[in-house]
Amino acid sequence: MLFNSQSFFIFFAIVYLLYLALHKNRTLQNGLLLIASYYFYGSWDWRFLSLIAISTIVDFFIGRALGRTPLDALARRKQLLAISVVVNLSILGFFKYFNFFAESLADLLSLLGMQANPTTLQIILPVGISFYTFQTMSYTIDIYRNRLRPARTFLDFAVFVSFFPQLVAGPIERASNLIPQFEKPRRITVEQINTGLFLILWGLFKKMVVGDNAGLIADQIFNDYANYQGVDLLIGVLAFSIQIYGDFSGYSDIARGISRLMGFELMVNFRLPYFALNPTDFWQRWHISLSSWLRDYLYIPLGGNRKGTFKTYRNLFVTMLLGGLWHGAAWNFVIWGAFHGTILILYRLFEKKPAHRDPWGGDHAYFVVVAKMMLMFALTLVGWLIFRASSAEQIAYMLSHLSLATSGASAELGRKLLFYAAPLLVVQVYQYVTRDLLILTKLRVPARALVYGLLVSWIFIFGVRESLEFIYFQF
């Protein structure tokens, strides 16, 4: 069931009306949300509901046990945490990475002159498994670190794990933010309804008009890359960069908007990432819930930047490498993670005073800031080429055939892409200048009505009619 489908709107309308009718009883509201969330997830494949149930049951009782175990009983606390981590990573590893590692091992043995037939299974990847696995793991880790108390009831915890707006593609919420919201009555304000409706509308526009139309161009070029070169390949990479941003940030906006209509606040997952000035700035703007998770639960436990320069760079590289692997069981994702780890290290080596900390103040001239922004965007495009490519041969071909040479199709491809991307760019420049992602909700009523009317018109006129799956559902 996709956010951009008619079936979802019918589903949400029914759930929302029932939710409002139960406003005097928080427990019944949470029960409704749990049933709705399991129905929502089960609409893909009901069999995978068992995986969510296992994670929920294991981590709830491990969390309770950790809460009862004294802080000085370190060995016992480590044992409990290990059970949670092993169970969650075993499920994730089997369904997402078993075939990848089996095939990779067979390829390695073949290179060494040994024949091996990999044992692979017809495993279906459960939608959003990486998202809810990381979400439940952070819960037990935070209790282990004594930074969080266990959830009061099993119902509150179960609906935290399965909350349907952000279940399959994030943001990856922290228990410290979301569980307290399930533990107390919600008060839905006019401001939440106003901003919630805008976020849903803006997210649908980014997905259906910008992302899906850019995706048609990207697929045309990436799926037949050997017949393109020069500017056409560049347009294909640009199209994918717009597609993945419109698609993923659009999902996050819709998830936040739906949650606000019900009185919940989810974290902001994107802050204009293509305005980043360096790799650190980019990862503070792109998929913030994942990058902050990797920082808090991987980079810092590895030692962060506390144990010398070499180990800091090692920790950065390992974190980004595993962050790339989180995205999918394929070598292009590993290479993509290694690429981002490398440019993070290079920027730390040569940029002693990161401009993103105060980009428009101090001694940073405007043209220098813009140049830094353009360089980071160019590096991001290289990363997206690696991310989207299906083989090492494709990566090599596209990188080596990028140029300013045009073809008869270049102008038309560029015109199409600009037509769909221009409205997004205009709005985001306005958001960047005002430093307010919700600035359009603060316009005067006539101006706001005009903007909203234009968004609705574009969705109905130019939105891709077929309900295309969100890219990050596969992760």
C-alpha positions in Angstrom: 0.0 0.0 0.0 1.7 3.1 -1.2 1.3 6.7 0.0 0.6 7.8 -3.6 -2.2 5.3 -4.1 -5.9 5.6 -3.9 -6.1 2.6 -1.5 -3.9 4.3 1.0 -6.1 7.4 1.0 -9.1 5.3 1.7 -7.2 3.4 4.4 -6.0 6.6 6.1 -9.4 8.3 5.9 -11.0 5.4 7.8 -8.2 5.1 10.3 -8.1 8.9 10.9 -11.9 9.1 11.5 -11.7 6.3 14.0 -8.6 7.8 15.6 -10.4 11.1 16.1 -13.5 9.3 17.5 -11.3 7.7 20.2 -9.6 11.0 21.2 -10.7 10.6 24.9 -8.9 7.2 25.3 -5.2 7.1 24.5 -5.0 3.3 24.9 -7.7 2.7 22.4 -6.1 5.1 20.0 -2.8 3.2 20.3 -4.6 -0.1 19.9 -6.1 1.2 16.7 -2.7 2.4 15.4 -1.2 -1.0 16.1 -3.9 -2.8 14.2 -3.7 -0.3 11.3 0.1 -0.5 11.2 0.0 -4.3 11.0 -2.7 -4.2 8.3 -0.6 -1.6 6.4 2.5 -3.7 6.5 0.7 -6.9 5.9 -0.8 -5.5 2.7 2.7 -6.2 1.1 3.1 -9.7 2.5 1.4 -10.8 5.7 4.0 -13.5 6.4 6.6 -10.8 7.3 4.5 -9.5 10.1 6.1 -12.3 12.1 9.5 -10.6 11.8 8.2 -7.4 13.3 6.5 -9.3 16.0 9.7 -11.2 16.9 11.7 -8.0 17.1 9.0 -6.3 19.2 8.6 -9.2 21.7 12.4 -9.8 22.1 13.3 -6.1 22.5 10.4 -5.3 24.8 11.3 -8.0 27.3 15.1 -7.4 26.9 14.4 -3.7 27.6 12.4 -4.6 30.7 15.1 -7.0 31.9 17.8 -4.3 31.4 15.6 -1.8 33.3 15.6 -4.2 36.3 19.3 -5.1 36.1 21.6 -2.9 38.3 24.1 -0.7 36.4 27.0 -2.4 38.2 25.9 -5.9 36.9 27.8 -5.2 33.7 28.2 -8.8 32.6 24.5 -9.5 32.8 23.6 -6.2 31.0 26.0 -7.1 28.2 24.5 -10.5 27.9 21.0 -9.1 27.6 22.1 -6.5 25.0 23.9 -9.2 23.0 20.7 -11.2 22.8 18.8 -8.2 21.3 21.6 -7.4 18.8 22.1 -11.0 17.7 18.4 -11.6 17.2 17.9 -8.4 15.2 21.0 -8.6 13.1 20.4 -12.3 12.4 17.0 -11.6 11.0 18.4 -8.7 9.0 21.5 -10.6 7.8 19.6 -13.6 6.7 16.9 -11.9 4.7 19.0 -9.1 3.3 22.6 -10.4 3.0 22.6 -14.2 2.9 22.7 -14.5 -0.9 25.1 -11.6 -1.3 27.8 -13.1 1.0 27.3 -16.6 -0.4 27.8 -15.4 -4.0 30.7 -13.1 -3.0 32.4 -16.0 -1.2 32.0 -18.3 -4.3 33.4 -15.5 -6.5 36.4 -15.1 -4.2 37.1 -18.8 -4.1 36.9 -18.9 -7.9 39.5 -16.2 -8.2 41.8 -18.4 -6.0 41.3 -21.3 -8.3 38.8 -23.2 -6.2 35.4 -24.1 -7.5 32.4 -23.5 -5.3 28.7 -23.6 -5.9 27.1 -21.0 -3.7 24.0 -22.0 -1.7 21.4 -19.4 -2.5 17.8 -19.2 -1.5 14.8 -17.6 -3.1 14.6 -15.0 -0.3 12.2 -12.1 -0.6 13.5 -9.0 1.0 10.9 -7.7 3.6 9.9 -4.1 2.9 11.7 -1.6 5.3 13.4 -4.3 7.3 16.6 -2.1 7.7 14.5 0.8 9.1 12.6 -1.0 11.8 15.6 -3.2 12.8 17.8 -0.1 13.5 14.9 1.5 15.3 14.4 -1.4 17.7 18.1 -1.9 18.2 18.6 1.7 19.3 15.9 1.2 22.0 17.8 -1.6 23.8 21.1 0.1 23.3 19.8 3.3 24.9 18.4 1.4 27.9 21.7 -0.4 28.2 23.5 3.0 28.3 21.1 4.2 30.9 19.8 7.0 28.6 16.3 5.7 28.4 13.8 4.0 30.6 11.9 0.9 29.3 8.4 1.5 27.7 5.6 1.4 30.2 3.5 -1.1 28.3 3.9 -3.6 25.6 1.2 -1.8 23.5 3.2 1.5 23.6 6.3 -0.2 22.5 4.6 -2.3 19.8 3.1 0.7 18.2 6.4 2.5 18.3 8.1 -0.3 16.4 5.3 -0.6 13.8 4.0 3.0 13.5 2.7 2.9 9.9 3.6 6.5 8.6 7.4 5.8 9.0 7.5 2.0 9.2 8.9 1.1 5.8 11.1 4.1 4.9 11.7 6.1 8.0 12.7 8.4 9.4 14.5 5.9 11.8 13.0 7.3 15.0 14.6 7.2 18.5 12.5 5.7 21.3 13.4 8.7 23.4 11.4 10.9 21.0 8.5 8.7 19.9 7.6 6.4 22.8 6.8 9.4 25.2 4.3 10.6 22.5 2.5 7.2 22.7 2.5 7.3 26.5 0.5 10.5 26.8 -2.7 11.9 25.3 -2.3 13.8 22.0 -3.7 17.3 21.4 -4.0 18.1 17.7 -3.6 21.8 17.1 -4.6 24.0 14.2 -0.8 24.5 13.4 -0.3 20.8 13.2 -3.2 20.4 10.8 -1.9 23.3 8.7 1.7 22.1 8.5 0.6 18.4 8.2 -1.5 19.0 5.2 1.3 21.1 3.6 3.8 18.4 4.2 1.6 15.7 2.6 0.9 17.9 -0.4 4.5 18.9 -0.8 5.7 15.3 -0.4 3.2 14.1 -3.0 4.5 16.8 -5.4 8.1 15.9 -4.8 7.3 12.2 -5.3 4.8 12.1 -8.2 5.8 15.2 -10.2 9.5 15.7 -9.6 10.8 12.3 -8.5 8.8 10.0 -10.7 9.2 12.1 -13.9 12.9 12.5 -13.3 13.0 8.7 -12.7 11.6 8.1 -16.2 14.6 10.1 -17.7 17.1 8.4 -15.4 15.8 4.9 -16.2 15.9 5.6 -20.0 19.6 6.5 -19.8 20.9 4.2 -17.1 19.1 1.1 -18.5 20.6 1.7 -22.0 23.7 3.6 -21.0 26.0 2.1 -23.7 24.0 4.1 -26.3 24.6 7.4 -24.5 27.6 9.6 -23.9 28.7 13.1 -23.0 26.0 15.5 -21.7 23.3 12.8 -22.1 25.0 10.7 -19.4 25.3 13.8 -17.2 21.6 14.5 -17.6 20.9 10.8 -16.6 22.9 11.3 -13.4 21.3 14.6 -12.7 17.9 13.0 -13.2 18.6 10.2 -10.8 19.9 12.7 -8.2 16.6 14.6 -8.5 14.6 11.3 -8.5 16.1 9.9 -5.4 15.8 13.2 -3.5 12.2 13.8 -4.6 11.3 10.2 -3.9 12.9 9.8 -0.5 12.4 13.2 1.0 8.9 13.2 -0.4 8.2 10.0 1.6 9.6 11.6 4.7 7.5 14.7 4.3 4.3 12.6 3.8 5.2 10.5 6.9 5.7 13.7 9.0 2.5 15.2 7.6 0.4 12.2 8.4 1.9 12.0 11.9 1.2 15.6 12.6 -2.5 15.2 11.6 -2.6 12.6 14.4 -0.7 14.8 16.9 2.8 13.2 16.6 6.1 14.9 15.7 8.7 12.9 13.7 12.2 14.1 13.2 13.2 16.1 10.1 15.0 13.7 7.8 16.2 16.1 5.1 17.5 19.7 5.3 18.2 20.8 1.7 21.1 18.4 1.2 22.1 19.7 -2.2 23.1 23.0 -0.6 25.8 21.3 1.4 29.3 22.7 1.3 31.3 19.6 2.2 30.6 15.9 3.0 30.1 16.5 6.7 27.5 19.1 5.9 25.9 16.8 3.4 25.4 14.0 6.0 23.9 16.5 8.4 21.3 17.3 5.7 20.7 13.9 3.9 18.9 11.0 5.6 19.6 12.6 9.0 18.0 9.7 10.9 20.4 7.2 9.4 23.5 9.4 9.6 22.9 10.3 13.2 22.2 6.6 14.0 25.5 5.6 12.5 27.3 8.4 14.4 25.8 7.5 17.8 25.7 3.7 17.5 28.7 2.9 15.3 31.2 5.8 14.8 31.3 7.0 18.5 31.5 3.4 19.9 34.4 2.7 17.5 36.2 5.6 19.1 35.0 8.6 17.1 37.6 11.3 16.9 39.0 10.6 20.4 41.9 8.3 19.7 44.1 10.2 17.2 43.9 11.2 13.6 44.5 7.8 12.0 41.9 6.1 14.0 39.4 8.9 13.4 39.8 8.4 9.7 39.6 4.6 10.1 36.4 5.1 12.1 34.9 7.4 9.4 35.7 5.0 6.6 34.3 1.9 8.4 31.2 3.8 9.4 30.5 4.9 5.8 31.4 1.5 4.4 28.8 -0.1 6.6 26.4 2.7 5.9 26.7 1.9 2.2 26.1 -1.8 2.9 23.0 -0.9 4.9 21.5 0.4 1.7 21.6 -2.9 -0.1 23.3 -6.2 -0.7 25.4 -5.3 -3.7 28.9 -4.1 -4.4 27.9 -0.8 -5.8 26.5 0.2 -2.4 29.7 -0.8 -0.7 31.7 1.2 -3.3 29.3 4.1 -2.7 30.0 4.0 1.0 33.7 3.8 0.5 33.5 6.8 -1.9 31.8 8.9 0.8 34.2 7.7 3.4 37.1 8.7 1.2 35.8 12.3 0.5 35.0 12.7 4.2 38.6 12.0 5.0 40.0 14.1 2.2 37.9 17.1 3.3 39.1 16.7 6.8 42.7 16.7 5.6 42.5 19.8 3.5 39.6 21.9 4.9 40.9 23.1 8.2 38.0 25.5 8.8 34.8 23.9 7.6 32.7 26.6 5.8 29.4 25.0 6.6 29.6 26.1 10.3 29.0 29.7 9.3 28.7 29.8 5.5 27.5 33.3 5.0 29.4 35.0 7.8 33.0 35.8 8.5 35.4 36.0 5.7 33.6 33.6 3.3 32.9 35.5 0.1 29.6 34.6 -1.7 31.3 33.2 -4.8 33.5 31.0 -2.6 30.5 29.6 -0.9 28.7 28.9 -4.2 31.9 27.3 -5.6 32.1 25.0 -2.5 28.4 24.1 -3.0 28.9 23.3 -6.6 32.0 21.1 -5.9 30.1 19.2 -3.3 27.1 18.7 -5.6 29.5 17.4 -8.3 31.0 14.9 -5.9 27.5 13.9 -4.8 26.6 13.2 -8.4 29.6 10.9 -8.8 28.3 9.1 -5.7 24.8 8.8 -7.2 26.2 7.4 -10.4 27.9 4.6 -8.4 24.7 4.1 -6.3 22.4 3.7 -9.3 24.7 1.7 -11.6 24.1 -2.0 -11.8 27.7 -3.1 -12.5 31.4 -2.1 -12.2 31.4 -2.0 -16.0 28.6 0.5 -16.1 30.3 2.7 -13.5 33.5 2.7 -15.5 31.7 3.4 -18.8 29.6 6.3 -17.5 32.5 8.0 -15.7 34.8 7.7 -18.7 32.2 8.9 -21.2 30.9 12.0 -19.3 31.8 15.1 -21.2 30.2 18.3 -22.6 29.6 16.8 -25.9 25.9 16.9 -26.9 23.7 14.9 -29.1 20.4 15.4 -30.9 18.5 14.2 -27.8 20.4 16.4 -25.3 18.2 19.5 -25.6 14.9 17.6 -25.2 16.2 15.6 -22.3 17.5 18.7 -20.6 14.3 20.6 -21.2 12.1 17.8 -19.7 14.3 17.6 -16.6 14.4 21.3 -16.1 10.6 21.6 -16.4 10.0 19.2 -13.6 12.9 20.2 -11.4 12.6 24.0 -11.6 9.6 24.5 -9.2 11.4 22.4 -6.6 14.6 24.4 -7.0 12.7 27.7 -6.7 11.0 26.7 -3.5 14.2 25.2 -2.0 16.2 28.4 -2.7 13.4 30.3 -0.8 13.6 27.7 2.1 17.4 28.0 2.1 17.4 31.8 2.2 14.8 32.0 4.9 16.2 29.1 6.8 12.7 27.7 7.2 11.5 24.4 5.7 7.9 25.4 6.5 8.1 29.0 5.1 5.3 28.3 2.6 2.9 27.6 5.5 3.5 31.1 6.8 2.6 33.0 3.7 -0.5 35.2 3.8 -3.7 33.2 3.1 -4.2 34.4 -0.6 -0.5 33.6 -1.4 -0.7 30.3 0.4 -3.9 29.3 -1.4 -2.3 30.1 -4.7 0.8 28.0 -4.0 -1.3 25.1 -2.7 -3.5 25.3 -5.8 -0.5 25.2 -8.1 0.9 22.2 -6.3 -2.5 20.3 -6.6 -2.8 21.3 -10.3 0.7 20.0 -11.0 0.1 16.7 -9.2 -3.1 16.1 -11.2 -1.7 17.3 -14.5 1.9 16.2 -14.5 2.1 13.6 -11.7 2.9 10.1 -12.9 -0.4 8.3 -12.8 1.1 4.8 -12.0 1.7 4.4 -8.3 5.5 3.8 -8.4 7.1 2.3 -5.4 9.3 4.5 -3.3 13.0 3.7 -3.9 13.9 3.2 -0.3 11.3 0.5 0.3 13.9 -1.9 -1.0 16.3 -1.0 1.9 
